[in-house]
Amino acid sequence: MNAAEERAVVLVVDDIPENIDVLSGILRPNYRVKAALNGRRALVIARGDPQPDIILLDIMMPGMDGYDICRRLKGDPRTSAIPVIFVTAKSEVEDETLGLALGAVDYIVKPVNPAIVTARVRTHLALYDQSRELERKVRERTDELVSTRLQIIRRLGRAAEFKDNETGLHVIRMSHYSRLIAEAMGASERWLELLFNAAPMHDIGKIGIPDYILLKPGRLDEKEWEIMSRHPLYGAEIIGEHNSELMSLSREIALNHHEKWDGTGYPNGHSEEQIPIAARIVAIADVFDALTTARPYKAAWSVAEAIDYIDAQKGKHFDPELVALFHRVLPAILNIREQYAEDMGVGK
């Protein structure tokens, strides 16, 4: 690898080419500079390879403004750690306060001072490098704690499955399915592991649902459905709020995995990207496995029937982009399904 390839990558986002030229001229002697004239292109570059090490982001842009771009960056596990510096003509205190609240690390007011831009970028790149190194060391030193926590989470997920699944293989299959979809999305190995280990907790709230409802062989009546639809809230309450990334992601999935892309899900009626991406992934994995497995209230569907249902619900129940990724990894999903098949009651 040559010296140019080793330099940090800076992404500059601004809808005015002249502003990009100014910042590029300041930064190019020391960094590899990429540019985007709009939010959608910025998100594509941020999720690409190589990812930027830092993003300089304008606020006032047509369509998706800088605040919205920052929200999406921080809400996506692929890009959430990348430092964002707002570079903008908006100089009011409340503008800066909002930018920092959204997760930006700094705020530079236009017209820019080259010395300030250079110093801020250098400082935040150094902090980002230190953060990554500290994170690596912390992971090394907490392996035993993480292992213990994973065992607890898996057993809690298994406890929930005792309520309506004899073997508990459902949580194993859907966790693998979730990981495969997230891997196709381009998520980091670290986040893939978090998702894989958090997914089994998705239905922990079923512990709070009476057996006469959970195991009812027929359709639930209105009152029974009202009780059943509380299980995401119960799950979030059981898990609680923690600083642990794993527990936090588990809670996020438990609370949101029955929300729907079109806003008709429960418990909060969230829609599209209001629904955390982990929950959107788990929703597809969970439904596909539930459809193809016998339950007290239904026979197992065939794989073809389940796929047709997933496709029919694209843009309604499910994130359309994730449905496309589901199809991409379907052969691997079917291999997992066969590997962890129930003795009886799995649709062919």
C-alpha positions as CSV (number, residue, x, y, z in Angstrom):
1,M,0.0,0.0,0.0
2,N,1.5,3.4,-1.0
3,A,1.4,6.6,1.1
4,A,-1.6,8.0,-0.7
5,E,-3.7,4.9,-0.1
6,E,-2.9,5.1,3.7
7,R,-4.2,8.7,4.0
8,A,-7.5,9.2,5.7
9,V,-10.6,9.7,3.5
10,V,-12.6,12.8,4.0
11,L,-16.1,13.1,2.5
12,V,-17.3,16.6,1.7
13,V,-21.0,17.1,1.2
14,D,-22.4,20.4,-0.3
15,D,-24.8,21.2,-3.1
16,I,-22.6,24.1,-4.3
17,P,-19.6,22.9,-6.3
18,E,-17.6,26.0,-5.4
19,N,-17.9,25.2,-1.7
20,I,-16.6,21.7,-2.4
21,D,-13.7,23.1,-4.3
22,V,-12.7,25.3,-1.4
23,L,-12.8,22.5,1.2
24,S,-11.1,20.1,-1.2
25,G,-8.3,22.6,-1.8
26,I,-7.7,22.9,1.9
27,L,-7.8,19.2,2.6
28,R,-6.3,17.5,-0.4
29,P,-2.7,18.0,0.5
30,N,-3.1,15.8,3.5
31,Y,-6.1,13.6,2.8
32,R,-8.0,11.7,0.2
33,V,-11.1,13.8,-0.6
34,K,-14.4,12.5,-1.9
35,A,-17.4,14.7,-2.7
36,A,-21.1,14.5,-2.9
37,L,-23.6,17.2,-4.2
38,N,-26.6,15.7,-2.4
39,G,-27.7,13.6,0.5
40,R,-28.4,10.4,-1.3
41,R,-25.0,10.3,-3.0
42,A,-23.4,11.1,0.4
43,L,-25.1,8.1,2.0
44,V,-24.0,5.8,-0.9
45,I,-20.3,6.9,-0.5
46,A,-20.5,6.7,3.3
47,R,-21.6,3.1,3.1
48,G,-19.1,2.2,0.4
49,D,-15.5,0.9,0.4
50,P,-13.4,2.5,1.6
51,Q,-15.6,4.3,4.0
52,P,-14.8,7.9,4.8
53,D,-12.9,8.5,8.1
54,I,-14.7,11.8,8.6
55,I,-17.6,13.7,6.9
56,L,-17.8,17.5,6.4
57,L,-21.5,18.2,5.9
58,D,-23.4,21.3,4.7
59,I,-26.9,21.9,6.3
60,M,-28.9,23.9,3.8
61,M,-29.4,21.6,0.8
62,P,-32.4,20.9,-1.4
63,G,-34.3,17.7,-0.7
64,M,-32.5,15.9,2.1
65,D,-30.8,18.6,4.3
66,G,-27.7,18.1,6.4
67,Y,-29.7,17.4,9.6
68,D,-31.6,14.6,7.9
69,I,-28.3,13.1,6.4
70,C,-26.8,13.2,9.9
71,R,-29.8,11.4,11.4
72,R,-29.5,8.7,8.7
73,L,-25.8,8.3,9.2
74,K,-26.1,8.0,12.9
75,G,-29.1,5.6,12.6
76,D,-27.2,3.2,10.4
77,P,-24.7,0.7,12.0
78,R,-22.6,0.9,8.9
79,T,-21.9,4.6,9.3
80,S,-22.9,5.6,12.9
81,A,-19.3,5.8,14.2
82,I,-18.0,8.1,11.4
83,P,-17.4,11.6,12.8
84,V,-19.5,14.3,11.2
85,I,-18.5,18.0,11.2
86,F,-21.2,20.5,10.0
87,V,-19.8,23.2,7.7
88,T,-22.6,25.8,7.2
89,A,-23.6,29.4,6.9
90,K,-26.2,28.8,9.7
91,S,-24.6,30.5,12.6
92,E,-27.3,30.7,15.3
93,V,-26.7,29.0,18.6
94,E,-29.8,26.8,18.2
95,D,-28.5,25.6,14.8
96,E,-25.2,24.5,16.4
97,T,-27.0,22.9,19.3
98,L,-29.3,20.9,17.1
99,G,-26.3,19.7,15.0
100,L,-24.4,18.5,18.0
101,A,-27.5,16.9,19.5
102,L,-27.8,14.8,16.3
103,G,-24.4,13.4,16.9
104,A,-22.0,15.7,15.0
105,V,-18.7,16.2,16.7
106,D,-18.1,19.8,15.6
107,Y,-19.6,22.8,13.8
108,I,-17.7,25.2,11.5
109,V,-19.4,28.4,10.2
110,K,-18.9,29.6,6.6
111,P,-16.9,31.3,5.2
112,V,-14.4,28.9,6.4
113,N,-10.9,29.6,7.7
114,P,-8.4,27.1,6.2
115,A,-6.4,26.9,9.4
116,I,-9.6,26.1,11.5
117,V,-10.8,23.5,9.0
118,T,-7.4,21.8,9.0
119,A,-7.1,21.8,12.8
120,R,-10.6,20.5,13.4
121,V,-10.3,17.7,10.9
122,R,-6.9,16.7,12.2
123,T,-8.2,16.7,15.8
124,H,-11.3,14.7,15.2
125,L,-9.5,12.1,13.0
126,A,-7.1,11.6,15.9
127,L,-9.9,11.2,18.4
128,Y,-11.6,8.7,16.0
129,D,-8.4,6.7,15.8
130,Q,-8.1,6.7,19.6
131,S,-11.7,5.7,20.0
132,R,-11.3,2.7,17.7
133,E,-8.1,1.6,19.4
134,L,-9.7,2.0,22.9
135,E,-12.8,0.1,21.6
136,R,-10.5,-2.7,20.5
137,K,-8.7,-2.9,23.8
138,V,-12.0,-2.9,25.7
139,R,-13.4,-5.7,23.6
140,E,-10.2,-7.8,24.3
141,R,-10.6,-7.3,28.1
142,T,-14.3,-8.0,28.4
143,D,-14.6,-11.2,26.5
144,E,-15.6,-13.2,29.6
145,L,-18.2,-10.6,30.6
146,V,-19.6,-10.6,27.0
147,S,-19.7,-14.4,27.0
148,T,-21.7,-14.5,30.2
149,R,-24.1,-11.9,29.0
150,L,-24.6,-13.8,25.7
151,Q,-25.5,-17.0,27.6
152,I,-28.1,-15.1,29.7
153,I,-29.6,-13.6,26.6
154,R,-29.8,-16.9,24.7
155,R,-31.4,-18.6,27.7
156,L,-33.9,-15.8,28.1
157,G,-34.8,-16.1,24.4
158,R,-35.1,-19.8,24.9
159,A,-37.4,-19.2,27.8
160,A,-39.7,-17.2,25.6
161,E,-39.7,-20.0,23.0
162,F,-40.9,-22.5,25.6
163,K,-44.2,-20.7,25.5
164,D,-45.0,-21.6,21.9
165,N,-42.1,-23.7,20.4
166,E,-41.0,-27.0,21.8
167,T,-37.4,-27.1,20.6
168,G,-36.4,-23.4,20.5
169,L,-34.9,-23.9,17.0
170,H,-37.0,-20.9,15.8
171,V,-34.6,-18.4,17.5
172,I,-31.6,-20.2,16.1
173,R,-32.9,-20.1,12.6
174,M,-34.2,-16.6,12.6
175,S,-31.0,-15.3,14.2
176,H,-28.9,-16.9,11.4
177,Y,-31.4,-15.5,8.8
178,S,-31.0,-12.0,10.3
179,R,-27.3,-12.2,10.2
180,L,-27.3,-13.3,6.5
181,I,-29.5,-10.3,5.5
182,A,-27.4,-7.8,7.5
183,E,-24.2,-9.3,6.0
184,A,-25.7,-8.7,2.5
185,M,-26.4,-5.1,3.6
186,G,-22.7,-4.6,4.2
187,A,-22.8,-4.3,8.0
188,S,-19.6,-4.7,9.9
189,E,-18.6,-8.0,11.5
190,R,-19.0,-6.5,14.9
191,W,-22.6,-5.4,14.3
192,L,-23.4,-8.7,12.7
193,E,-22.4,-10.4,15.9
194,L,-24.4,-8.0,18.0
195,L,-27.5,-8.6,15.8
196,F,-27.0,-12.4,15.8
197,N,-26.9,-12.4,19.6
198,A,-29.7,-9.8,20.2
199,A,-32.2,-11.4,17.7
200,P,-33.1,-14.3,20.1
201,M,-34.6,-11.8,22.5
202,H,-37.2,-10.5,20.0
203,D,-40.1,-12.3,21.6
204,I,-39.0,-12.2,25.2
205,G,-42.2,-10.3,26.0
206,K,-44.3,-13.4,25.3
207,I,-43.4,-14.4,28.8
208,G,-46.0,-11.9,29.8
209,I,-48.8,-13.3,27.6
210,P,-51.2,-15.9,29.1
211,D,-50.9,-19.4,27.6
212,Y,-54.6,-19.5,26.7
213,I,-53.9,-16.7,24.2
214,L,-50.5,-17.8,23.0
215,L,-51.5,-21.4,22.4
216,K,-55.0,-20.7,21.1
217,P,-55.6,-22.9,18.0
218,G,-57.9,-20.4,16.4
219,R,-58.1,-16.7,15.5
220,L,-57.7,-14.4,18.5
221,D,-60.7,-12.2,19.3
222,E,-60.4,-8.4,19.7
223,K,-59.6,-8.5,23.5
224,E,-57.1,-11.4,23.1
225,W,-55.4,-9.6,20.2
226,E,-55.1,-6.4,22.4
227,I,-53.3,-8.5,25.0
228,M,-51.1,-10.2,22.5
229,S,-50.0,-6.9,20.9
230,R,-48.6,-5.8,24.2
231,H,-45.7,-8.3,24.1
232,P,-43.2,-5.9,22.4
233,L,-43.8,-3.5,25.3
234,Y,-43.4,-6.3,27.8
235,G,-40.2,-7.3,26.1
236,A,-38.7,-3.8,26.2
237,E,-39.7,-3.6,29.9
238,I,-38.1,-7.0,30.7
239,I,-34.8,-6.1,29.0
240,G,-34.8,-2.6,30.4
241,E,-32.4,0.3,29.4
242,H,-28.7,-0.4,29.6
243,N,-25.4,1.1,28.4
244,S,-24.5,-2.3,26.9
245,E,-24.8,-2.2,23.1
246,L,-26.0,-5.8,23.1
247,M,-28.7,-5.2,25.6
248,S,-29.7,-1.9,24.0
249,L,-30.0,-3.6,20.6
250,S,-32.0,-6.5,22.1
251,R,-34.4,-4.0,23.6
252,E,-34.7,-2.1,20.3
253,I,-35.5,-5.3,18.5
254,A,-38.0,-6.6,21.1
255,L,-39.9,-3.3,21.0
256,N,-39.9,-2.7,17.2
257,H,-40.0,-6.0,15.4
258,H,-43.8,-5.9,14.8
259,E,-43.7,-2.4,13.4
260,K,-44.4,-2.2,9.6
261,W,-42.9,-0.3,6.8
262,D,-46.2,1.4,6.0
263,G,-46.9,2.4,9.6
264,T,-49.7,-0.1,10.3
265,G,-47.7,-2.2,12.8
266,Y,-47.5,-2.1,16.6
267,P,-47.0,-1.0,19.3
268,N,-46.2,2.6,18.1
269,G,-47.2,2.7,14.5
270,H,-43.7,3.7,13.3
271,S,-43.0,3.6,9.6
272,E,-40.1,3.3,7.2
273,E,-36.8,4.5,8.7
274,Q,-38.4,5.4,12.0
275,I,-38.2,1.7,12.6
276,P,-34.6,0.7,13.6
277,I,-32.9,-1.2,10.9
278,A,-32.2,-4.2,13.2
279,A,-35.9,-4.6,13.8
280,R,-36.7,-4.3,10.1
281,I,-34.2,-7.1,9.4
282,V,-35.5,-9.3,12.2
283,A,-39.1,-8.7,11.0
284,I,-38.4,-10.5,7.7
285,A,-36.4,-13.3,9.3
286,D,-39.0,-13.9,12.0
287,V,-42.0,-13.9,9.7
288,F,-40.4,-16.2,7.1
289,D,-39.5,-18.7,9.8
290,A,-42.9,-18.4,11.5
291,L,-44.7,-19.0,8.3
292,T,-42.7,-22.1,7.3
293,T,-43.1,-23.6,10.8
294,A,-46.2,-25.3,12.3
295,R,-47.7,-23.4,15.3
296,P,-50.6,-24.3,17.5
297,Y,-52.9,-22.0,15.5
298,K,-51.7,-22.9,11.9
299,A,-50.0,-25.5,9.7
300,A,-46.6,-24.8,8.2
301,W,-46.6,-23.0,4.9
302,S,-44.4,-24.1,2.0
303,V,-41.3,-22.1,1.3
304,A,-42.8,-20.9,-2.0
305,E,-45.9,-19.7,-0.2
306,A,-43.8,-17.9,2.4
307,I,-41.6,-16.2,-0.3
308,D,-44.7,-15.1,-2.2
309,Y,-46.1,-13.5,1.1
310,I,-42.8,-11.7,1.8
311,D,-42.8,-10.3,-1.8
312,A,-46.5,-9.3,-1.5
313,Q,-45.7,-7.4,1.7
314,K,-42.7,-5.5,0.2
315,G,-43.3,-1.8,0.9
316,K,-46.2,-2.7,3.2
317,H,-44.9,-4.8,6.1
318,F,-41.3,-5.0,5.0
319,D,-38.5,-2.6,3.9
320,P,-38.3,-3.1,0.1
321,E,-34.5,-2.9,0.1
322,L,-34.2,-5.6,2.7
323,V,-36.6,-7.9,0.8
324,A,-34.2,-7.7,-2.1
325,L,-31.4,-8.7,0.2
326,F,-33.5,-11.5,1.5
327,H,-33.8,-12.9,-2.0
328,R,-30.0,-12.5,-2.5
329,V,-29.2,-14.7,0.5
330,L,-32.2,-17.1,0.1
331,P,-30.0,-20.1,-0.8
332,A,-28.0,-19.7,2.4
333,I,-31.2,-19.1,4.4
334,L,-32.6,-22.4,3.1
335,N,-29.4,-24.2,4.0
336,I,-29.7,-22.9,7.6
337,R,-33.4,-23.9,7.6
338,E,-32.5,-27.5,6.6
339,Q,-29.6,-27.6,9.1
340,Y,-31.9,-26.6,12.0
341,A,-35.1,-28.2,10.9
342,E,-37.7,-29.3,13.4
343,D,-38.4,-33.0,13.5
344,M,-42.0,-32.2,12.4
345,G,-44.0,-29.3,11.2
346,V,-41.7,-27.5,8.8
347,G,-43.1,-26.5,5.5
348,K,-41.4,-27.8,2.4
